[in-house]
Amino acid sequence: MVNETTIIIRNRNDKDKSIKDAIFAFSGGRKSLLIKGEGDEISTAVEVAEILKSRMYPRIEIASVSLGSRPFFDNRKRGYYNKNTKVNRKKIDIISNIEITLQTKSMI
């Protein structure tokens, strides 16, 4: 979408800031907003979307929800990774993610 703004939730403390950013985006004329969260922050992303939807009820709707996953890379433990260990060789860590698109309803 042309008028899309993205808010990425990185930790639980971003919740209030994300809500304020979303309100400012919609007040500034944005028609849609994308909220992203990964891992433990999926619940925070859903909570932000529901708060925005309930407080701006007649204007905001959830347009789409996308769930997915990606490989997880821990850069801090990269040096300690032993490629010869059978357990580590076959283990693939993944992290789940969510993308929630909010948009304003057309009042036609």
N, CA and C atoms as an extended XYZ file, in Angstrom:
324
Properties=species:S:1:pos:R:3:atomname:S:1:resname:S:1:resid:I:1 pbc="F F F"
N         0.826       -1.175        0.000 N   MET     1
C         0.000        0.000        0.000 CA  MET     1
C         0.878        1.249        0.000 C   MET     1
N         0.360        2.285       -0.586 N   VAL     2
C         1.134        3.508       -0.735 CA  VAL     2
C         1.340        4.218        0.598 C   VAL     2
N         0.295        4.331        1.385 N   ASN     3
C         0.358        5.097        2.633 CA  ASN     3
C         0.637        4.215        3.836 C   ASN     3
N         1.574        3.291        3.735 N   GLU     4
C         1.807        2.353        4.817 CA  GLU     4
C         3.003        2.766        5.671 C   GLU     4
N         2.814        2.747        6.974 N   THR     5
C         3.864        3.008        7.946 CA  THR     5
C         4.103        1.706        8.699 C   THR     5
N         5.364        1.409        9.036 N   THR     6
C         5.694        0.174        9.736 CA  THR     6
C         6.152        0.481       11.157 C   THR     6
N         5.588       -0.242       12.106 N   ILE     7
C         6.008       -0.161       13.503 CA  ILE     7
C         6.513       -1.541       13.893 C   ILE     7
N         7.760       -1.614       14.334 N   ILE     8
C         8.368       -2.879       14.731 CA  ILE     8
C         8.477       -2.898       16.255 C   ILE     8
N         7.881       -3.909       16.868 N   ILE     9
C         7.924       -4.064       18.318 CA  ILE     9
C         9.178       -4.867       18.662 C   ILE     9
N        10.115       -4.265       19.367 N   ARG    10
C        11.363       -4.945       19.719 CA  ARG    10
C        11.354       -5.486       21.146 C   ARG    10
N        10.678       -4.796       22.058 N   ASN    11
C        10.547       -5.295       23.424 CA  ASN    11
C         9.267       -4.743       24.046 C   ASN    11
N         8.924       -5.268       25.190 N   ARG    12
C         7.657       -4.926       25.838 CA  ARG    12
C         7.560       -3.435       26.175 C   ARG    12
N         8.695       -2.794       26.414 N   ASN    13
C         8.701       -1.380       26.767 CA  ASN    13
C         8.326       -0.484       25.585 C   ASN    13
N         8.330       -1.023       24.362 N   ASP    14
C         7.973       -0.251       23.170 CA  ASP    14
C         6.461       -0.084       23.007 C   ASP    14
N         5.670       -0.733       23.845 N   LYS    15
C         4.214       -0.741       23.652 CA  LYS    15
C         3.624        0.665       23.653 C   LYS    15
N         3.901        1.458       24.676 N   ASP    16
C         3.321        2.803       24.758 CA  ASP    16
C         3.810        3.692       23.624 C   ASP    16
N         5.090        3.605       23.303 N   LYS    17
C         5.650        4.401       22.208 CA  LYS    17
C         5.028        3.993       20.872 C   LYS    17
N         4.810        2.704       20.682 N   SER    18
C         4.211        2.214       19.438 CA  SER    18
C         2.777        2.705       19.286 C   SER    18
N         2.025        2.711       20.381 N   ILE    19
C         0.648        3.194       20.329 CA  ILE    19
C         0.626        4.683       19.975 C   ILE    19
N         1.515        5.457       20.591 N   LYS    20
C         1.585        6.889       20.286 CA  LYS    20
C         1.979        7.122       18.833 C   LYS    20
N         2.978        6.379       18.346 N   ASP    21
C         3.402        6.522       16.949 CA  ASP    21
C         2.259        6.191       15.985 C   ASP    21
N         1.494        5.163       16.303 N   ALA    22
C         0.373        4.779       15.442 CA  ALA    22
C        -0.715        5.849       15.437 C   ALA    22
N        -1.017        6.406       16.608 N   ILE    23
C        -2.035        7.460       16.680 CA  ILE    23
C        -1.587        8.680       15.881 C   ILE    23
N        -0.316        9.047       16.013 N   PHE    24
C         0.212       10.173       15.238 CA  PHE    24
C         0.175        9.881       13.737 C   PHE    24
N         0.470        8.638       13.343 N   ALA    25
C         0.451        8.280       11.922 CA  ALA    25
C        -0.966        8.407       11.353 C   ALA    25
N        -1.956        7.861       12.065 N   PHE    26
C        -3.331        7.960       11.587 CA  PHE    26
C        -3.832        9.393       11.631 C   PHE    26
N        -3.426       10.161       12.642 N   SER    27
C        -3.831       11.567       12.725 CA  SER    27
C        -3.195       12.390       11.614 C   SER    27
N        -2.032       11.964       11.166 N   GLY    28
C        -1.326       12.663       10.097 CA  GLY    28
C        -1.817       12.313        8.704 C   GLY    28
N        -2.803       11.435        8.602 N   GLY    29
C        -3.382       11.138        7.304 CA  GLY    29
C        -3.011        9.789        6.716 C   GLY    29
N        -2.268        8.973        7.442 N   ARG    30
C        -1.938        7.639        6.933 CA  ARG    30
C        -3.191        6.794        6.845 C   ARG    30
N        -3.292        6.003        5.791 N   LYS    31
C        -4.457        5.152        5.593 CA  LYS    31
C        -4.255        3.749        6.147 C   LYS    31
N        -2.984        3.303        6.269 N   SER    32
C        -2.730        1.963        6.777 CA  SER    32
C        -1.463        1.952        7.613 C   SER    32
N        -1.353        0.919        8.437 N   LEU    33
C        -0.245        0.796        9.371 CA  LEU    33
C         0.102       -0.683        9.492 C   LEU    33
N         1.389       -1.005        9.472 N   LEU    34
C         1.859       -2.379        9.608 CA  LEU    34
C         2.577       -2.515       10.938 C   LEU    34
N         2.121       -3.455       11.766 N   ILE    35
C         2.732       -3.713       13.068 CA  ILE    35
C         3.413       -5.073       12.991 C   ILE    35
N         4.703       -5.114       13.339 N   LYS    36
C         5.467       -6.361       13.283 CA  LYS    36
C         5.973       -6.736       14.666 C   LYS    36
N         5.948       -8.035       14.971 N   GLY    37
C         6.488       -8.545       16.221 CA  GLY    37
C         7.077       -9.925       16.005 C   GLY    37
N         8.142      -10.238       16.741 N   GLU    38
C         8.794      -11.544       16.632 CA  GLU    38
C         8.952      -12.176       18.002 C   GLU    38
N         8.844      -13.501       18.052 N   GLY    39
C         9.109      -14.244       19.276 CA  GLY    39
C         8.189      -13.853       20.419 C   GLY    39
N         8.793      -13.444       21.526 N   ASP    40
C         8.021      -13.078       22.712 CA  ASP    40
C         7.184      -11.825       22.502 C   ASP    40
N         7.491      -11.053       21.490 N   GLU    41
C         6.788       -9.782       21.266 CA  GLU    41
C         5.567       -9.920       20.360 C   GLU    41
N         5.206      -11.140       19.979 N   ILE    42
C         3.984      -11.352       19.202 CA  ILE    42
C         2.773      -10.898       20.014 C   ILE    42
N         2.752      -11.261       21.285 N   SER    43
C         1.615      -10.870       22.125 CA  SER    43
C         1.540       -9.349       22.294 C   SER    43
N         2.687       -8.684       22.347 N   THR    44
C         2.705       -7.231       22.463 CA  THR    44
C         2.166       -6.592       21.186 C   THR    44
N         2.534       -7.126       20.025 N   ALA    45
C         2.042       -6.600       18.750 CA  ALA    45
C         0.525       -6.756       18.645 C   ALA    45
N         0.007       -7.899       19.068 N   VAL    46
C        -1.442       -8.122       19.048 CA  VAL    46
C        -2.137       -7.166       20.018 C   VAL    46
N        -1.542       -6.965       21.177 N   GLU    47
C        -2.116       -6.052       22.170 CA  GLU    47
C        -2.164       -4.618       21.649 C   GLU    47
N        -1.098       -4.178       20.981 N   VAL    48
C        -1.063       -2.831       20.399 CA  VAL    48
C        -2.164       -2.694       19.352 C   VAL    48
N        -2.314       -3.692       18.489 N   ALA    49
C        -3.343       -3.640       17.447 CA  ALA    49
C        -4.746       -3.586       18.057 C   ALA    49
N        -4.992       -4.364       19.084 N   GLU    50
C        -6.313       -4.376       19.711 CA  GLU    50
C        -6.601       -3.072       20.448 C   GLU    50
N        -5.591       -2.488       21.087 N   ILE    51
C        -5.792       -1.200       21.758 CA  ILE    51
C        -6.144       -0.124       20.739 C   ILE    51
N        -5.426       -0.103       19.619 N   LEU    52
C        -5.709        0.897       18.584 CA  LEU    52
C        -7.106        0.702       18.004 C   LEU    52
N        -7.479       -0.547       17.779 N   LYS    53
C        -8.786       -0.843       17.200 CA  LYS    53
C        -9.912       -0.461       18.161 C   LYS    53
N        -9.732       -0.718       19.450 N   SER    54
C       -10.812       -0.438       20.401 CA  SER    54
C       -10.920        1.059       20.713 C   SER    54
N        -9.812        1.768       20.738 N   ARG    55
C        -9.863        3.204       21.060 CA  ARG    55
C       -10.273        4.055       19.867 C   ARG    55
N        -9.986        3.611       18.667 N   MET    56
C       -10.340        4.368       17.461 CA  MET    56
C       -11.410        3.587       16.707 C   MET    56
N       -12.341        2.992       17.435 N   TYR    57
C       -13.267        1.988       16.914 CA  TYR    57
C       -13.898        2.266       15.554 C   TYR    57
N       -14.587        3.346       15.324 N   PRO    58
C       -15.299        3.437       14.050 CA  PRO    58
C       -14.386        3.608       12.844 C   PRO    58
N       -13.165        4.048       13.058 N   ARG    59
C       -12.286        4.332       11.920 CA  ARG    59
C       -11.305        3.228       11.585 C   ARG    59
N       -10.922        2.385       12.534 N   ILE    60
C        -9.837        1.433       12.323 CA  ILE    60
C       -10.372        0.012       12.232 C   ILE    60
N        -9.815       -0.756       11.310 N   GLU    61
C       -10.132       -2.170       11.198 CA  GLU    61
C        -8.858       -2.962       10.918 C   GLU    61
N        -8.871       -4.226       11.272 N   ILE    62
C        -7.734       -5.096       10.984 CA  ILE    62
C        -7.920       -5.621        9.571 C   ILE    62
N        -7.017       -5.218        8.675 N   ALA    63
C        -7.129       -5.598        7.270 CA  ALA    63
C        -6.593       -6.998        7.023 C   ALA    63
N        -5.444       -7.310        7.631 N   SER    64
C        -4.868       -8.643        7.437 CA  SER    64
C        -3.920       -8.979        8.574 C   SER    64
N        -3.745      -10.288        8.759 N   VAL    65
C        -2.798      -10.808        9.737 CA  VAL    65
C        -1.975      -11.871        9.035 C   VAL    65
N        -0.662      -11.761        9.137 N   SER    66
C         0.234      -12.710        8.491 CA  SER    66
C         1.145      -13.326        9.537 C   SER    66
N         1.179      -14.653        9.571 N   LEU    67
C         2.045      -15.376       10.493 CA  LEU    67
C         3.158      -16.051        9.705 C   LEU    67
N         4.323      -16.142       10.313 N   GLY    68
C         5.437      -16.800        9.636 CA  GLY    68
C         6.541      -17.130       10.613 C   GLY    68
N         7.666      -17.574       10.061 N   SER    69
C         8.839      -17.871       10.875 CA  SER    69
C        10.078      -17.689       10.018 C   SER    69
N        11.211      -17.564       10.688 N   ARG    70
C        12.491      -17.425       10.009 CA  ARG    70
C        13.545      -18.112       10.854 C   ARG    70
N        14.699      -18.434       10.264 N   PRO    71
C        15.771      -19.035       11.065 CA  PRO    71
C        16.259      -18.056       12.123 C   PRO    71
N        16.619      -18.582       13.278 N   PHE    72
C        17.113      -17.756       14.374 CA  PHE    72
C        18.624      -17.855       14.432 C   PHE    72
N        19.286      -16.711       14.408 N   PHE    73
C        20.732      -16.657       14.502 CA  PHE    73
C        21.099      -15.872       15.744 C   PHE    73
N        21.858      -16.489       16.622 N   ASP    74
C        22.318      -15.823       17.836 CA  ASP    74
C        23.771      -15.443       17.634 C   ASP    74
N        24.022      -14.176       17.332 N   ASN    75
C        25.380      -13.723       17.028 CA  ASN    75
C        26.311      -13.812       18.227 C   ASN    75
N        25.757      -13.748       19.422 N   ARG    76
C        26.606      -13.812       20.616 CA  ARG    76
C        27.211      -15.193       20.803 C   ARG    76
N        26.510      -16.233       20.369 N   LYS    77
C        26.992      -17.599       20.572 CA  LYS    77
C        27.679      -18.179       19.339 C   LYS    77
N        27.873      -17.385       18.324 N   ARG    78
C        28.463      -17.874       17.083 CA  ARG    78
C        29.852      -18.485       17.317 C   ARG    78
N        30.657      -17.868       18.166 N   GLY    79
C        32.010      -18.360       18.421 CA  GLY    79
C        32.036      -19.666       19.189 C   GLY    79
N        30.963      -19.987       19.915 N   TYR    80
C        30.929      -21.191       20.731 CA  TYR    80
C        30.253      -22.358       20.022 C   TYR    80
N        29.810      -22.174       18.824 N   TYR    81
C        29.109      -23.208       18.075 CA  TYR    81
C        30.097      -24.270       17.608 C   TYR    81
N        29.839      -25.510       17.947 N   ASN    82
C        30.716      -26.618       17.561 CA  ASN    82
C        30.049      -27.392       16.432 C   ASN    82
N        30.605      -27.332       15.234 N   LYS    83
C        29.999      -27.966       14.060 CA  LYS    83
C        30.093      -29.483       14.104 C   LYS    83
N        30.961      -30.019       14.924 N   ASN    84
C        31.143      -31.470       14.979 CA  ASN    84
C        30.150      -32.158       15.912 C   ASN    84
N        29.450      -31.415       16.716 N   THR    85
C        28.472      -31.997       17.624 CA  THR    85
C        27.232      -32.405       16.840 C   THR    85
N        26.817      -33.662       17.002 N   LYS    86
C        25.668      -34.171       16.241 CA  LYS    86
C        24.372      -33.440       16.611 C   LYS    86
N        24.234      -33.073       17.862 N   VAL    87
C        23.013      -32.398       18.294 CA  VAL    87
C        22.885      -31.046       17.612 C   VAL    87
N        23.954      -30.271       17.569 N   ASN    88
C        23.910      -28.946       16.972 CA  ASN    88
C        23.803      -28.991       15.458 C   ASN    88
N        24.344      -30.012       14.840 N   ARG    89
C        24.353      -30.082       13.386 CA  ARG    89
C        22.938      -30.241       12.823 C   ARG    89
N        22.075      -30.978       13.505 N   LYS    90
C        20.733      -31.231       12.991 CA  LYS    90
C        19.684      -30.291       13.573 C   LYS    90
N        20.058      -29.487       14.538 N   LYS    91
C        19.098      -28.599       15.187 CA  LYS    91
C        18.971      -27.293       14.400 C   LYS    91
N        17.745      -26.947       14.049 N   ILE    92
C        17.474      -25.684       13.364 CA  ILE    92
C        16.528      -24.891       14.249 C   ILE    92
N        16.999      -23.767       14.734 N   ASP    93
C        16.164      -22.906       15.553 CA  ASP    93
C        15.419      -21.934       14.657 C   ASP    93
N        14.125      -21.781       14.923 N   ILE    94
C        13.329      -20.810       14.176 CA  ILE    94
C        12.648      -19.871       15.160 C   ILE    94
N        12.321      -18.701       14.676 N   ILE    95
C        11.612      -17.720       15.481 CA  ILE    95
C        10.341      -17.322       14.721 C   ILE    95
N         9.225      -17.296       15.432 N   SER    96
C         7.942      -16.954       14.822 CA  SER    96
C         7.794      -15.444       14.735 C   SER    96
N         7.014      -14.998       13.755 N   ASN    97
C         6.749      -13.571       13.619 CA  ASN    97
C         5.313      -13.344       13.169 C   ASN    97
N         4.837      -12.129       13.387 N   ILE    98
C         3.478      -11.749       13.009 CA  ILE    98
C         3.524      -10.366       12.383 C   ILE    98
N         2.681      -10.158       11.389 N   GLU    99
C         2.506       -8.847       10.763 CA  GLU    99
C         1.010       -8.554       10.736 C   GLU    99
N         0.630       -7.461       11.365 N   ILE   100
C        -0.774       -7.061       11.443 CA  ILE   100
C        -0.936       -5.746       10.699 C   ILE   100
N        -1.836       -5.723        9.728 N   THR   101
C        -2.102       -4.505        8.965 CA  THR   101
C        -3.411       -3.900        9.449 C   THR   101
N        -3.323       -2.655        9.913 N   LEU   102
C        -4.501       -1.894       10.303 CA  LEU   102
C        -4.773       -0.849        9.241 C   LEU   102
N        -6.045       -0.591        8.960 N   GLN   103
C        -6.362        0.450        7.985 CA  GLN   103
C        -7.621        1.181        8.408 C   GLN   103
N        -7.770        2.387        7.860 N   THR   104
C        -8.965        3.167        8.156 CA  THR   104
C       -10.090        2.673        7.256 C   THR   104
N       -11.280        2.648        7.816 N   LYS   105
C       -12.448        2.259        7.020 CA  LYS   105
C       -12.847        3.408        6.141 C   LYS   105
N       -13.275        3.098        4.942 N   SER   106
C       -13.792        4.151        4.077 CA  SER   106
C       -15.235        4.436        4.477 C   SER   106
N       -15.552        5.679        4.667 N   MET   107
C       -16.872        6.092        5.137 CA  MET   107
C       -17.765        6.474        3.963 C   MET   107
N       -17.939        5.560        3.043 N   ILE   108
C       -18.772        5.850        1.859 CA  ILE   108
C       -20.130        5.216        2.026 C   ILE   108
